Amino acid sequence: MLPSQLLLPAAVVSLMVLQVLASDTFIAAVYEHAVILPDATTEPVSPDNALALMNKNMDVLEGAIKEAAQQGAHIIVTPEDGIYGWRFTRKTIYPYLEDIPDPEVNWIPCTDPTRFGPAPVQERLSCMARNNSIYVVANMGDKKPCNSSDPSCPSDGRYHYNTDVVFDPEGKLVARYHKYNLFMSESQFNYPKEPEAVTFETPFGKFGIFTCFDILFHDPAVVLVSELQVDTVLFPTAWMNVLPFLTAVEFHSAWAMGMGVNFLAANTHRTGMSMTGSGIYAPDGARTYYYNMETEDGRLLITELNSHPRLSPAYPPAVNWSSYAWSVQKSPPNEHDFEGVVFHDRFTFRELTEPEGTATVCQKDLCCHLSYKMAGKGKDEVYVLGAFDGLHVVEGQYYLQICTLLKCKSPDLKTCGQPVETAGTQFEMFSLSGTFGTNYVFPEVLYSGVQLAPGEFEVSTDGRLMSKARPTKPVVTVTLFGRWYEKD
């Protein structure tokens, strides 16, 4: 331990070292992993068998980490459930869990593996980081004992947490995050008593981390960006794609743009569960991404990012998401208005019956306005303008305001809102806006074949999502996805 009189100089020296090593850019990597799953069982396997399965997955992850490091990556993110998969009950997941200490303990598992009891997974992850001089981000399970004096202690006397860990290039544990917003099928895990806002500093910016379903909620996602001002968010996920708005690549890219941060999203890959879609996103759009529902291949993505995007001259200006829309005169409902369902939410739609024009559709407090011109309408293709203003209540409860231009699955208007991946209609121009009650609005443009449109659209400061490409590629949906956290 340093003498007390040396603490301040040591802190100053550390800060000076970080400043000297600071870089304006860094190389980021994410790996989409086709996870090797355990056999379904009602009884726990032995610790040795659990570790054998995890080592098979870590063999694959280690290969990706080595390749990323050889290509100059400073940090790599791997997926949620990437080490042991899923198919667990609370009872059967226990052999896969380790005790993960608070990073304040200043621990390098690679060089001191038994300090906190058996920790073979943490040891191996730490050595991957240390041996390749790279930050490694992984998802694993944490276990913590509790007792009857704790009224929320589970009957088996322990908490289980879905946990992200980060090891620095020396192999030191520098971050630990317990997932707060558990998806409905995660009965094997507990959520922490309070949401955790986990950040850590690097020579290339301030980083925050959360997991999968967390992205749809205020805590911790918005706290990290709006209050703690992180530069980059790390995002292990096991995302099951839901068209037309919640495919991984479109929503994660939109979230990065709407929040104004770098976003490193690593997804698991399993086409039978619609799991694919990883990417590295910046405030101005996707830098690289991967979406593959055809084969069971993993994929390593690597690209360069600005370390401090808010300081960049290209950083997008602040947007008043409702400014333009409030200036547009409302139009009364007409015979082309009808109701349809998108992912269990009941939208108000208006069919676009002409190849060009303007349209307005309203639901409750939200009015959505569209100006458009189709460059070449696909045969038998129908497009609608839609509005949704309400509480989504299926796999979780969260309040949404959504304006969308979308292609219907077929000419039958009853199919509008059903999943669609392909389209033939191009647009000479489109401009979409809405009277949003929230500042948290995420702009999405999805082309045919689940392709993003980086650099081909822009958001004006008065809240219009407008095309730049003339004509566009065939459009599946153009969406302003608003998340009204204050009304949850």
C-alpha positions in Angstrom: 0.0 0.0 0.0 1.3 3.5 -0.8 1.9 5.9 2.1 -0.8 8.5 2.4 1.5 11.3 1.5 2.2 9.6 -1.9 -1.4 9.0 -2.9 -2.0 12.4 -4.5 1.2 12.3 -6.5 0.5 8.8 -7.7 -3.0 9.8 -8.8 -1.6 12.8 -10.7 1.0 10.6 -12.4 -1.7 8.1 -13.4 -3.7 10.9 -14.9 -0.7 12.3 -16.8 0.0 8.8 -18.2 -3.6 8.5 -19.4 -3.3 11.9 -21.0 -0.1 11.1 -22.7 -1.4 7.8 -24.0 -4.8 9.3 -25.0 -5.8 8.8 -28.6 -8.3 10.6 -30.8 -9.4 7.3 -32.4 -9.3 3.6 -31.5 -9.9 0.3 -33.2 -13.1 -1.5 -32.0 -14.1 -5.1 -32.6 -17.2 -7.2 -31.9 -17.7 -10.9 -32.5 -21.0 -12.5 -33.4 -20.7 -16.0 -32.0 -22.6 -19.2 -33.0 -22.8 -20.5 -29.4 -22.3 -24.2 -28.6 -25.2 -25.0 -26.4 -25.4 -27.5 -23.5 -27.7 -30.4 -23.7 -31.1 -29.8 -22.2 -31.4 -31.4 -18.8 -33.5 -31.1 -15.7 -30.6 -31.9 -13.3 -27.3 -29.9 -13.0 -24.2 -31.3 -14.7 -20.9 -31.7 -12.9 -18.7 -28.6 -12.6 -16.2 -30.4 -14.9 -18.8 -30.9 -17.6 -19.9 -27.3 -17.3 -16.4 -26.1 -17.7 -15.8 -28.4 -20.6 -18.7 -26.8 -22.5 -17.6 -23.3 -21.6 -14.1 -24.0 -22.8 -15.4 -25.1 -26.2 -17.1 -21.7 -26.5 -14.0 -19.9 -25.1 -11.8 -21.7 -27.7 -13.8 -20.0 -30.4 -13.9 -16.6 -28.6 -10.1 -16.8 -28.1 -9.5 -17.3 -31.8 -11.6 -14.1 -32.5 -9.8 -12.2 -29.8 -6.4 -13.2 -31.2 -7.4 -12.2 -34.7 -8.8 -8.8 -33.5 -5.6 -8.1 -31.6 -3.5 -9.0 -34.6 -5.5 -6.5 -36.7 -4.8 -3.7 -34.1 -8.1 -3.7 -32.1 -7.9 -2.1 -28.7 -11.2 -3.6 -27.4 -13.4 -6.5 -28.4 -17.0 -7.2 -27.3 -18.4 -10.8 -27.2 -22.1 -11.7 -26.9 -24.5 -12.3 -24.1 -24.7 -16.0 -23.3 -21.6 -16.5 -25.4 -19.8 -18.7 -23.0 -22.6 -21.2 -21.9 -25.7 -20.5 -24.0 -29.1 -20.8 -22.6 -31.6 -23.7 -22.0 -31.3 -23.4 -18.2 -33.4 -23.4 -15.1 -32.3 -21.8 -11.9 -31.1 -25.2 -10.7 -29.2 -26.3 -13.8 -27.3 -23.1 -14.4 -25.5 -23.2 -11.0 -22.4 -25.2 -12.1 -21.7 -22.6 -14.8 -21.6 -19.6 -12.3 -18.5 -18.1 -10.6 -18.1 -15.6 -7.8 -17.1 -12.3 -9.6 -15.7 -9.7 -7.2 -16.0 -6.0 -7.3 -13.4 -4.6 -9.6 -12.1 -2.4 -6.8 -10.2 -5.4 -5.4 -7.5 -4.8 -8.1 -7.3 -8.3 -9.4 -5.6 -10.0 -12.3 -7.1 -13.5 -12.4 -4.5 -14.7 -15.0 -1.7 -14.2 -12.5 -3.6 -14.9 -9.3 -6.4 -17.3 -10.2 -7.3 -18.7 -6.8 -7.6 -15.4 -4.8 -11.4 -15.5 -4.8 -11.9 -19.3 -5.0 -12.2 -21.3 -8.2 -12.5 -18.9 -11.2 -11.4 -20.8 -14.3 -13.6 -18.7 -16.7 -12.4 -15.4 -15.3 -8.8 -16.7 -15.3 -9.0 -17.7 -19.0 -10.7 -14.4 -20.0 -8.1 -12.5 -18.1 -5.3 -14.4 -19.9 -6.9 -13.8 -23.3 -6.8 -10.0 -22.6 -3.3 -10.1 -21.1 -1.7 -12.3 -23.7 -3.2 -10.2 -26.6 -2.9 -6.8 -25.0 -6.5 -6.0 -25.6 -9.6 -5.1 -23.6 -11.9 -8.1 -23.5 -15.7 -7.8 -22.8 -17.6 -11.0 -22.0 -20.8 -12.2 -20.5 -21.0 -14.8 -17.8 -22.8 -15.8 -14.6 -22.1 -14.4 -11.1 -23.2 -16.0 -7.9 -23.5 -14.3 -4.5 -24.6 -16.0 -1.2 -27.3 -14.5 0.9 -29.2 -15.5 4.1 -32.6 -15.4 5.7 -31.9 -11.9 7.2 -32.3 -10.6 3.7 -36.0 -10.7 2.9 -35.4 -11.0 -0.8 -32.9 -13.8 -0.6 -34.0 -16.7 -2.8 -34.9 -20.0 -1.1 -31.6 -21.6 -2.3 -29.6 -19.0 -0.4 -27.9 -17.3 -3.3 -28.4 -14.7 -6.0 -27.6 -15.4 -9.6 -26.8 -12.5 -11.9 -26.5 -12.2 -15.7 -23.1 -10.4 -15.7 -20.8 -8.6 -18.0 -17.1 -8.4 -17.2 -14.3 -6.3 -18.7 -10.6 -7.1 -18.5 -8.0 -4.6 -19.5 -4.9 -5.3 -21.6 -3.0 -6.4 -18.4 -5.8 -8.9 -17.6 -7.1 -6.8 -14.7 -10.9 -6.9 -14.0 -11.9 -3.3 -14.5 -15.7 -3.6 -14.8 -18.6 -5.8 -13.7 -22.2 -5.2 -14.6 -25.3 -7.1 -13.3 -28.1 -7.0 -15.9 -31.1 -5.1 -14.4 -33.8 -5.5 -17.0 -34.2 -9.3 -17.4 -36.0 -10.7 -20.4 -39.1 -12.7 -19.5 -37.4 -16.1 -20.1 -34.5 -15.4 -17.7 -36.0 -17.1 -14.7 -32.5 -18.5 -13.8 -31.3 -15.1 -12.8 -32.1 -12.4 -10.3 -32.0 -8.7 -10.9 -29.9 -6.5 -8.6 -31.8 -4.5 -6.0 -30.8 -1.2 -7.7 -29.8 -0.6 -11.3 -26.0 -0.3 -11.8 -24.4 2.5 -13.9 -21.0 1.0 -14.7 -18.3 3.0 -16.4 -14.5 2.8 -16.8 -11.9 5.1 -18.3 -9.5 4.1 -21.0 -6.8 6.1 -23.0 -9.4 6.2 -25.8 -12.5 7.5 -24.0 -15.0 6.8 -21.2 -16.9 3.5 -21.6 -20.3 2.3 -20.2 -21.8 -1.2 -20.4 -25.2 -2.8 -20.2 -26.9 -5.9 -21.6 -29.5 -6.7 -24.3 -33.0 -5.8 -22.9 -31.6 -3.0 -20.8 -31.4 -0.8 -24.0 -35.2 -0.3 -23.9 -35.2 1.3 -20.4 -34.1 4.5 -18.8 -31.9 2.7 -16.2 -29.1 2.1 -16.8 -29.0 3.0 -20.5 -30.1 6.6 -20.6 -28.3 7.3 -17.3 -24.9 6.2 -18.8 -25.3 8.5 -21.8 -27.2 11.5 -20.6 -26.0 11.8 -17.0 -22.6 10.1 -17.0 -21.6 11.2 -20.5 -19.9 8.1 -21.7 -18.3 8.2 -25.1 -18.9 4.5 -26.0 -21.4 1.9 -24.9 -20.5 -1.8 -24.8 -23.4 -4.1 -25.5 -23.3 -7.9 -25.2 -26.7 -9.2 -26.4 -28.7 -12.2 -27.4 -31.2 -10.3 -29.6 -34.1 -12.1 -31.4 -35.0 -9.9 -34.4 -38.5 -8.6 -34.7 -39.4 -6.8 -37.9 -40.2 -4.1 -38.9 -38.7 -1.9 -36.1 -36.7 -4.2 -33.8 -34.1 -6.0 -35.9 -30.8 -5.8 -34.1 -28.9 -3.8 -36.7 -31.6 -1.2 -37.4 -32.5 -0.5 -33.8 -29.0 -0.5 -32.4 -27.8 1.8 -35.2 -30.7 4.1 -34.5 -30.1 4.1 -30.8 -26.5 5.1 -31.3 -27.6 8.0 -33.6 -30.4 9.1 -31.2 -28.2 9.0 -28.1 -25.1 10.4 -29.9 -22.6 7.7 -28.8 -20.5 5.0 -30.2 -22.2 1.6 -29.7 -20.5 -1.8 -29.9 -23.1 -4.5 -30.2 -22.1 -8.2 -30.2 -25.0 -10.6 -30.8 -25.3 -14.4 -30.5 -25.9 -16.2 -33.8 -28.7 -18.8 -34.1 -31.0 -18.5 -37.1 -33.6 -20.9 -35.6 -34.2 -18.2 -33.0 -33.8 -15.2 -35.3 -30.6 -14.3 -33.5 -28.2 -12.4 -35.7 -27.2 -8.8 -36.1 -24.0 -7.3 -34.7 -22.4 -4.0 -35.5 -20.2 -1.1 -34.6 -22.1 2.1 -34.7 -21.3 5.8 -34.4 -23.5 8.9 -33.9 -23.5 9.4 -37.7 -24.5 5.8 -38.5 -23.3 2.3 -38.9 -19.5 1.9 -39.5 -19.8 -1.9 -40.0 -22.5 -4.5 -39.3 -23.4 -8.1 -39.9 -26.8 -9.7 -40.5 -27.1 -13.3 -41.7 -30.1 -15.5 -41.5 -28.9 -17.9 -44.1 -26.0 -19.8 -42.5 -24.8 -20.5 -38.9 -21.5 -18.6 -39.2 -20.0 -16.3 -36.6 -18.3 -13.1 -37.7 -15.6 -10.7 -36.5 -16.2 -7.0 -37.2 -13.4 -4.4 -36.8 -13.4 -0.7 -37.5 -12.0 2.6 -36.3 -14.0 5.0 -34.2 -13.7 8.5 -32.8 -12.7 8.3 -29.1 -14.7 11.3 -28.1 -17.5 11.7 -30.6 -19.1 14.7 -28.8 -15.9 16.7 -29.6 -15.9 15.8 -33.3 -16.8 18.6 -35.8 -19.1 16.1 -37.4 -21.1 15.4 -34.2 -24.8 15.8 -35.0 -26.5 19.0 -33.7 -29.3 18.8 -31.1 -32.7 17.9 -32.5 -36.1 19.3 -31.5 -38.0 16.2 -32.5 -41.5 17.8 -32.7 -40.6 21.3 -34.0 -41.5 20.8 -37.7 -44.4 18.5 -37.1 -46.3 21.0 -34.9 -46.1 23.5 -37.8 -48.0 21.1 -40.1 -51.8 21.4 -40.2 -53.6 18.3 -39.0 -55.8 16.6 -41.6 -59.0 14.9 -40.6 -59.3 11.1 -40.7 -60.5 9.7 -44.1 -61.6 6.5 -45.7 -58.0 5.3 -46.1 -57.4 5.2 -42.3 -57.5 1.8 -40.6 -56.1 -0.1 -37.7 -53.3 -2.7 -37.8 -51.0 -4.5 -35.4 -47.2 -4.2 -35.3 -45.6 -6.5 -32.7 -48.8 -6.6 -30.6 -49.2 -2.7 -30.7 -52.3 -1.4 -32.4 -51.3 1.3 -34.9 -53.4 3.8 -36.9 -52.5 3.5 -40.6 -53.2 5.5 -43.7 -52.6 3.9 -47.1 -50.5 5.8 -49.6 -52.7 5.5 -52.6 -50.8 8.0 -54.9 -47.2 7.7 -56.1 -46.4 11.0 -54.5 -47.9 13.5 -52.1 -48.3 14.2 -48.4 -50.1 12.4 -45.6 -50.9 12.8 -41.9 -52.1 10.2 -39.5 -52.7 10.7 -35.8 -53.2 8.6 -32.7 -53.8 10.2 -29.3 -51.2 13.0 -28.9 -49.0 11.8 -31.8 -49.5 13.1 -35.3 -47.1 11.7 -38.0 -46.5 13.7 -41.2 -45.0 12.3 -44.4 -44.0 13.9 -47.7 -42.9 11.4 -50.3 -42.3 10.6 -54.0 -42.0 7.1 -55.2 -39.3 6.6 -57.9 -40.5 3.2 -59.0 -43.4 1.4 -57.3 -43.0 -2.3 -57.0 -45.8 -4.4 -58.5 -48.5 -5.1 -56.0 -46.7 -3.3 -53.2 -48.6 -1.3 -50.7 -47.1 1.3 -48.3 -48.8 2.9 -45.3 -48.0 5.8 -42.9 -48.5 4.6 -39.3 -48.7 6.1 -35.8 -48.6 4.4 -32.4 -48.9 6.3 -29.1 -49.2 4.0 -26.1 -47.8 1.5 -23.6 -46.3 -1.7 -25.0 -47.1 -4.5 -22.6 -45.9 -7.8 -24.1 -42.4 -8.9 -23.0 -42.1 -5.8 -20.8 -43.9 -2.5 -20.2 -42.6 0.6 -21.9 -44.2 3.7 -23.4 -43.7 4.2 -27.2 -44.4 6.9 -29.7 -43.7 5.7 -33.3 -44.1 7.2 -36.7 -43.5 4.9 -39.6 -43.6 4.6 -43.4 -43.7 0.9 -44.0 -44.3 -1.7 -46.7 -47.2 -4.1 -46.1 -46.6 -7.8 -46.5 -49.1 -8.1 -49.3 -51.7 -6.0 -51.1 -54.2 -7.1 -48.4 -54.2 -4.3 -45.9 -54.7 -6.8 -43.1 -51.1 -7.7 -43.5 -49.8 -4.2 -42.8 -47.4 -4.4 -39.8 -46.5 -8.1 -40.3 -42.8 -8.9 -40.8 -41.4 -8.0 -44.2 -37.7 -8.4 -45.3 -37.9 -7.5 -49.0 -39.3 -4.7 -51.2 -39.0 -3.4 -54.7 -40.2 0.2 -54.4 -37.7 3.0 -54.4 -38.3 6.6 -53.3 -37.2 9.7 -55.0 -37.6 11.4 -51.6 -39.2 11.0 -48.2 -39.5 13.3 -45.2 -41.0 11.9 -42.0 -41.8 13.8 -38.7 -44.0 13.6 -35.7 -45.3 15.6 -32.7 -43.3 13.7 -30.2 -43.6 14.3 -26.5 -40.2 12.8 -25.8 -36.6 13.9 -26.8 -35.6 10.2 -27.0 -36.3 9.4 -30.7 -34.3 6.9 -32.7 -34.2 7.2 -36.6 -34.4 4.0 -38.6 -34.2 3.4 -42.4 -34.3 -0.2 -43.4 -33.8 -1.3 -47.0 -34.8 -4.5 -48.7 -32.9 -7.5 -47.4 -32.5 -6.0 -43.9 -29.8 -3.5 -45.2 -29.1 -0.3 -43.4 -28.7 3.1 -45.1 -25.6 4.7 -43.6 -25.0 8.2 -45.1 -28.2 8.0 -47.2 -30.5 9.9 -44.8 -30.3 12.8 -42.4 -32.2 14.2 -39.5 -32.8 18.0 -39.5 -32.7 20.0 -36.3 -36.5 20.5 -36.5 -37.1 16.7 -36.4 -37.5 15.6 -40.0 -36.0 12.3 -41.1 -35.2 12.9 -44.8 -33.7 10.9 -47.6 -30.4 12.0 -49.2 -30.0 9.3 -51.8 -31.9 9.9 -55.1 -33.5 7.5 -55.6 -33.2 5.3 -52.5 -32.7 1.6 -52.6 -36.0 -0.4 -52.1 -37.5 0.6 -48.8 -38.9 -1.7 -46.2 -39.5 0.9 -43.5 -38.6 4.5 -42.5 -39.3 5.0 -38.8 -39.0 7.5 -36.0 -39.0 5.2 -32.9 -39.8 7.3 -29.8 -39.3 6.1 -26.3 -41.2 8.1 -23.7 -39.4 7.0 -20.5 -41.2 9.5 -18.3 -44.6 7.9 -18.9 -43.6 4.3 -18.0 
